[in-house]
Amino acid sequence: MTLNHRIVVISGGLGGARFAMGLKEAGLDRQSSFVTNVADDVVVDDLVVCPDTDAVSYAFTGIFDDKRGWGIAGDRFSHPSKTHPWFAIGDMDRSWQRRRQRLLSRGMPLHEAIRACAVQMGIRATIVPATNSEVRTRIVSRGTALGFQEWLVRDGARMQVDEMGLAGIDDAEPSPGVLPAIEEASVIVIAPSSPAASIRPIISVRGVTEALAQRRDIVVAVSPIASKLPLVLERDQRRAHARAVLMEAVGIPHEPIGVARSYRRFISRFVLDRADGELEKDVASLDVDVRTAPTVGSTPQARAELLSAVLDQSWLATG
């Protein structure tokens, strides 16, 4: 596939990583920029771990573990964490965390450290964190405040969520490159990532929603929910449960139209999973143009079909 456009992707981890894999497989990585979520970053053994950013980075490097949905495929886990024994970091994964931490310890801002590591990895795409500020998702459950990874990984997303907030968001500025990427994009894609856990922390950074709204005519959102597809694997069931709980906590119904409605201020196009094709008219009623494609598929063919739908120039030229 050839496309002389600049592609900007607003993304979380797994959904962003799979979209990155599709871009690389299509030879579009060099003209792609990813703005990644940092609100689920966590400090483990004095290392700043950036799960969503790293998932996208590993996807572009060809080493992402798509079966697990995080980390590096084939990694070993021979060094359990001393501070977070419930948070597994593989040996190869940890080596990249250390490289980035050395740069951060020298005073390099997060976006520059991420860029330097991307260069070392041979990544041709641009990957930029939504903000260099320390924004963290906080969960309140039965009066107890939890970090995002504590709730999700340590407690298995089993604790009820009474409130979900973003600590530090009021003072967060977009990292250099975020707003220019949006302003200069030919197409902007909201990846099939969790609207609550991944996308909300990005669009809540000062100026980002407004910048997207100004480019609404080129913004395409991909549904992370295929409501009519059965969840066979326990892994997928856990992810769907966590996503549903957090979406409910911020007032977004766990259904494709709920996702589209939450984005309607800044999107003009929405891609439903083919299994949810009967919902096209409902989503279109939001003044959004709708198409269908495999939005949650993990095979190269599914990624190619999704990319073809999202980047169809005849579709992008309408509106």
C-alpha positions as CSV (number, residue, x, y, z in Angstrom):
1,M,0.0,0.0,0.0
2,T,1.3,3.4,-0.9
3,L,0.0,6.6,0.6
4,N,1.7,10.0,0.5
5,H,0.0,11.1,3.7
6,R,1.2,11.7,7.3
7,I,-0.6,9.3,9.6
8,V,-1.1,10.2,13.2
9,V,-2.4,7.6,15.6
10,I,-3.7,8.3,19.1
11,S,-3.2,5.1,21.0
12,G,-2.9,2.9,24.0
13,G,-1.0,-0.4,24.2
14,L,-2.5,-3.5,22.6
15,G,-4.8,-1.7,20.1
16,G,-2.0,0.7,19.2
17,A,0.5,-2.1,18.8
18,R,-1.7,-4.1,16.5
19,F,-2.3,-1.0,14.4
20,A,1.4,-0.3,14.3
21,M,2.1,-3.8,13.1
22,G,-0.4,-3.2,10.3
23,L,1.4,0.0,9.3
24,K,4.8,-1.6,9.3
25,E,3.5,-4.6,7.3
26,A,2.1,-2.1,4.7
27,G,5.4,-0.2,4.5
28,L,3.8,2.9,6.1
29,D,5.9,3.1,9.3
30,R,8.1,5.9,8.1
31,Q,5.2,8.3,7.6
32,S,3.4,7.4,10.8
33,S,3.4,9.2,14.2
34,F,2.0,7.7,17.4
35,V,0.9,9.8,20.4
36,T,0.9,7.3,23.3
37,N,-0.8,7.2,26.7
38,V,1.4,7.6,29.7
39,A,-1.2,7.5,32.5
40,D,-0.6,3.8,33.2
41,D,3.2,4.3,33.4
42,V,4.6,2.9,36.7
43,V,8.0,3.0,38.5
44,V,9.3,-0.5,39.1
45,D,12.7,-1.1,40.7
46,D,13.5,2.5,40.1
47,L,12.7,2.1,36.4
48,V,10.0,4.2,34.7
49,V,8.0,1.6,32.8
50,C,5.9,2.9,29.9
51,P,3.6,-0.1,29.0
52,D,1.6,1.6,26.2
53,T,4.6,3.3,24.6
54,D,6.7,0.2,24.8
55,A,4.0,-1.9,23.2
56,V,3.9,0.3,20.2
57,S,7.8,0.4,20.1
58,Y,8.1,-3.3,20.2
59,A,5.4,-3.7,17.5
60,F,7.4,-1.5,15.1
61,T,10.5,-3.5,16.0
62,G,8.7,-6.8,15.3
63,I,9.2,-8.3,18.7
64,F,5.9,-7.5,20.4
65,D,4.2,-10.4,22.2
66,D,0.7,-10.2,20.6
67,K,-0.4,-13.4,22.4
68,R,0.1,-11.9,25.8
69,G,-0.8,-8.4,24.7
70,W,2.3,-6.8,26.3
71,G,6.1,-7.2,26.5
72,I,8.5,-9.0,24.1
73,A,7.8,-12.3,22.5
74,G,10.0,-15.1,23.8
75,D,11.3,-13.0,26.8
76,R,12.5,-14.7,29.9
77,F,11.5,-13.6,33.4
78,S,14.6,-14.4,35.5
79,H,14.6,-11.2,37.6
80,P,11.4,-10.8,39.7
81,S,10.8,-7.3,40.8
82,K,11.9,-6.4,44.3
83,T,9.4,-3.5,44.7
84,H,6.5,-4.9,42.6
85,P,6.7,-8.7,42.7
86,W,3.3,-8.9,41.0
87,F,4.5,-6.9,38.0
88,A,6.5,-9.0,35.6
89,I,9.1,-7.5,33.4
90,G,11.1,-9.8,31.0
91,D,14.8,-9.7,30.8
92,M,14.9,-8.1,27.3
93,D,12.1,-5.7,28.2
94,R,14.0,-4.7,31.4
95,S,17.2,-4.0,29.4
96,W,15.3,-1.4,27.3
97,Q,13.8,0.1,30.5
98,R,17.3,0.5,31.9
99,R,18.5,2.2,28.7
100,R,15.7,4.7,28.9
101,Q,16.2,5.2,32.6
102,R,19.8,6.1,32.1
103,L,18.7,8.9,29.8
104,L,16.0,10.1,32.1
105,S,18.5,10.1,35.0
106,R,20.7,12.5,33.1
107,G,17.8,14.9,32.9
108,M,16.6,14.1,29.4
109,P,12.8,14.7,29.1
110,L,10.6,11.6,28.5
111,H,9.9,12.4,24.8
112,E,13.6,12.7,24.0
113,A,14.5,9.5,25.9
114,I,11.7,7.6,24.0
115,R,13.0,9.0,20.7
116,A,16.6,8.0,21.5
117,C,15.6,4.4,22.3
118,A,13.4,4.3,19.1
119,V,16.5,5.3,17.1
120,Q,18.5,2.5,18.8
121,M,15.7,0.0,17.9
122,G,15.8,1.1,14.3
123,I,12.2,2.3,14.4
124,R,11.3,4.5,11.5
125,A,8.0,5.8,12.9
126,T,7.8,8.7,15.3
127,I,6.6,7.8,18.8
128,V,5.9,10.6,21.2
129,P,4.3,10.4,24.7
130,A,1.1,12.5,25.1
131,T,2.9,14.5,27.8
132,N,6.2,14.6,29.7
133,S,4.3,15.4,32.8
134,E,3.6,12.7,35.4
135,V,0.0,12.0,34.8
136,R,-1.3,8.8,36.5
137,T,-4.6,7.1,36.4
138,R,-6.0,6.7,40.0
139,I,-8.7,4.2,41.0
140,V,-10.8,4.7,44.1
141,S,-12.4,1.4,45.3
142,R,-14.4,1.3,48.5
143,G,-12.6,4.3,49.8
144,T,-9.1,3.0,48.9
145,A,-7.0,4.8,46.3
146,L,-5.1,2.5,43.9
147,G,-2.6,3.0,41.1
148,F,-3.8,1.8,37.7
149,Q,-1.4,-1.2,37.6
150,E,-2.3,-2.2,41.2
151,W,-5.9,-2.4,40.2
152,L,-5.4,-4.0,36.8
153,V,-2.4,-6.3,37.3
154,R,-2.0,-6.9,41.1
155,D,-5.7,-7.2,41.8
156,G,-6.8,-8.6,38.4
157,A,-9.3,-5.8,37.9
158,R,-11.6,-7.5,40.4
159,M,-12.0,-4.5,42.8
160,Q,-15.0,-2.4,42.1
161,V,-14.3,1.1,40.7
162,D,-16.1,3.9,42.5
163,E,-14.1,6.6,40.8
164,M,-11.4,6.9,38.1
165,G,-9.3,10.1,38.0
166,L,-6.2,11.4,36.4
167,A,-3.7,12.7,38.9
168,G,-1.6,15.6,37.5
169,I,-3.7,16.2,34.5
170,D,-4.5,19.8,35.3
171,D,-0.9,20.9,35.0
172,A,0.0,18.6,32.0
173,E,1.2,20.2,28.8
174,P,1.4,18.2,25.6
175,S,5.0,17.0,24.9
176,P,6.8,18.7,22.0
177,G,5.6,17.3,18.7
178,V,2.1,16.3,19.8
179,L,0.1,19.4,18.6
180,P,2.3,19.9,15.5
181,A,1.7,16.3,14.5
182,I,-2.1,16.8,14.8
183,E,-2.0,20.1,12.9
184,E,0.1,18.6,10.1
185,A,-1.6,15.2,9.7
186,S,-3.3,14.0,6.6
187,V,-5.3,11.5,8.6
188,I,-5.7,11.0,12.3
189,V,-6.6,7.6,13.7
190,I,-8.0,6.9,17.2
191,A,-6.7,3.4,17.7
192,P,-8.9,0.6,19.0
193,S,-7.7,1.2,22.5
194,S,-9.7,1.6,25.7
195,P,-11.6,4.9,25.6
196,A,-11.3,5.3,29.4
197,A,-7.9,3.9,30.3
198,S,-5.9,4.8,27.1
199,I,-7.6,7.5,25.0
200,R,-9.1,9.7,27.8
201,P,-5.7,10.4,29.4
202,I,-4.4,11.7,26.0
203,I,-7.3,13.8,25.0
204,S,-7.4,15.3,28.5
205,V,-4.0,16.8,28.1
206,R,-4.4,20.6,27.7
207,G,-5.1,21.5,24.1
208,V,-5.3,18.0,22.6
209,T,-9.1,17.7,22.3
210,E,-9.3,21.2,20.8
211,A,-6.6,20.4,18.3
212,L,-8.4,17.2,17.3
213,A,-11.7,19.0,17.0
214,Q,-10.1,21.5,14.6
215,R,-9.1,18.6,12.4
216,R,-12.4,16.7,12.8
217,D,-12.9,16.1,9.1
218,I,-9.8,13.8,9.0
219,V,-10.2,12.0,12.3
220,V,-11.2,8.3,12.1
221,A,-11.9,6.3,15.3
222,V,-11.7,2.5,15.3
223,S,-14.0,0.6,17.7
224,P,-12.1,-1.4,20.3
225,I,-15.4,-3.3,21.0
226,A,-16.8,-6.1,18.8
227,S,-20.0,-6.7,20.7
228,K,-21.2,-9.5,18.6
229,L,-18.0,-11.5,18.6
230,P,-17.8,-14.2,21.4
231,L,-14.8,-13.9,23.7
232,V,-13.3,-17.4,23.7
233,L,-10.0,-16.8,25.4
234,E,-9.8,-16.0,29.1
235,R,-7.3,-13.3,28.3
236,D,-9.8,-11.4,26.1
237,Q,-12.5,-11.9,28.6
238,R,-10.3,-10.2,31.3
239,R,-9.5,-7.3,29.0
240,A,-13.1,-6.8,28.1
241,H,-14.1,-6.9,31.7
242,A,-11.5,-4.3,32.7
243,R,-12.4,-2.0,29.8
244,A,-16.1,-2.2,30.6
245,V,-15.7,-1.4,34.3
246,L,-13.5,1.6,33.6
247,M,-15.8,2.9,30.8
248,E,-18.7,2.6,33.1
249,A,-16.8,4.6,35.8
250,V,-16.4,7.5,33.4
251,G,-19.9,7.3,32.0
252,I,-19.3,5.6,28.7
253,P,-21.6,2.6,27.9
254,H,-19.5,-0.5,26.9
255,E,-20.8,-0.7,23.4
256,P,-19.6,0.7,20.0
257,I,-22.1,3.5,19.9
258,G,-21.0,4.5,23.4
259,V,-17.5,4.8,22.1
260,A,-18.5,6.8,19.0
261,R,-20.7,9.1,21.1
262,S,-17.8,9.8,23.5
263,Y,-15.6,10.9,20.6
264,R,-18.2,12.7,18.5
265,R,-16.8,16.1,19.2
266,F,-13.6,15.4,17.3
267,I,-14.3,12.5,14.9
268,S,-16.1,12.5,11.5
269,R,-15.6,8.8,10.7
270,F,-16.0,5.6,12.7
271,V,-15.0,2.0,11.9
272,L,-17.2,-0.7,13.4
273,D,-16.2,-4.4,13.6
274,R,-17.9,-6.3,10.8
275,A,-19.7,-8.4,13.4
276,D,-21.5,-5.2,14.5
277,G,-22.5,-4.1,11.0
278,E,-26.1,-3.9,12.0
279,L,-25.2,-0.9,14.2
280,E,-24.1,1.3,11.3
281,K,-27.3,3.3,11.2
282,D,-27.2,3.9,14.9
283,V,-23.6,5.3,14.8
284,A,-24.4,7.3,11.6
285,S,-27.1,9.1,13.5
286,L,-24.3,10.8,15.4
287,D,-23.4,12.6,12.2
288,V,-20.5,10.3,11.7
289,D,-19.6,8.4,8.5
290,V,-19.4,4.6,9.2
291,R,-17.5,1.7,7.7
292,T,-16.9,-1.9,8.9
293,A,-13.7,-3.9,9.1
294,P,-12.0,-6.4,11.4
295,T,-11.3,-3.9,14.2
296,V,-10.0,-6.4,16.9
297,G,-8.4,-9.0,14.6
298,S,-4.8,-10.1,15.3
299,T,-3.9,-11.7,12.0
300,P,-1.9,-9.9,9.2
301,Q,-4.9,-10.2,7.0
302,A,-7.2,-8.6,9.5
303,R,-4.7,-5.8,10.1
304,A,-4.4,-5.2,6.4
305,E,-8.2,-5.1,6.0
306,L,-8.6,-2.6,8.8
307,L,-5.8,-0.4,7.4
308,S,-7.3,-0.5,4.0
309,A,-10.7,0.7,5.4
310,V,-9.2,3.4,7.6
311,L,-6.9,4.8,4.9
312,D,-9.2,4.5,1.9
313,Q,-8.5,7.8,0.1
314,S,-11.9,7.8,-1.5
315,W,-13.5,7.7,1.9
316,L,-11.2,10.3,3.4
317,A,-11.9,12.6,0.5
318,T,-15.6,12.7,1.2
319,G,-17.3,14.8,3.9
